[in-house]
Amino acid sequence: MRRIILGCCIFNSIFGTVCAQVYSGQVSASKIPVPQQHYQTEYTFDTTVDIAAWSTQKAGLHVSFGSTDKLYFRSEVPNLENEFLTLQETGWRGERLNAQILVWSPDTLNQLRFVLNDLKNVNGKSVSKKNITLNLVRYVIGNYPYGVKDATCGTSYYKDLYLMPDRFETFDRFDLPAKTVRPVWLALDVPANTEPGDYSGTIEVRSENYKQVLNLKITVQNQLVPKPHEWKHRLDLWQNPWVVARYNNVKPWSQDHKLLLKQHLKLYAGRWNIYHYVRRSFTMGRQFLHVRRWNDRMDQD
């Protein structure tokens, strides 16, 4: 009996410590309204763990390349050794290169926008800025802190929720509230006919009163990434089409909705794929869209 009581006390002690710990992006569950069925707005009442770090930041615009393997939280100063203004990457012809740009400030900044420029080599050849895509990284609610090893698909025993960078959103310009961070995801599609060599260009980040210039340098190798329809493996993607309809305020399965889906799914499946909409598939009571990459024989289900 004493062992049982002692075990319960140890469990409660550990459980209480875990729940009491403050994590980056933490949001009190009491502040979260009943979630919408699909699309979720970005909440702004997350906890700042290291408040003092903002007092060490100089006024104005801060910009840096970050790691694509790390998450950066909305209310935390990015954990960077320096502000990296130059990115050097190497890729094949036909490959997509990715980078993450971080924008933050202790002050409120308005009308932030990015100005892209072509990348050029010493021979006058160029990679057009049209091959560069930028997306805001929006924050969504998760039920586990970043980096925990005990996350499962079941019910979380953490009592609060956590604001995590996740959703991509196109933009023209945006405002940055004081003491916040905005990640921006960059994707560069290297054209298949690009001449191998070194290319460089700039990206200007501007606000109403500030400007910062990022340097982008890429080395294009001679190897060529095959087009998607030439790949040997089969790719299955699952997407929920109702989110696209809700976000764009269009009627589900209307012509406008289908056009938006086509544009959206090209980012995942490539223009050479044929999309198959399985409207009779249901998962957990919700309808999902099955996107299939068909082979040349056009197999039928």
Summary of the structure (lengths in Angstrom):
residues: 301
radius of gyration: 22.9
end to end distance: 59.6
largest distance: 81.8
contacts: 781
relative contact order: 0.17
helix: 19%
strand: 35%
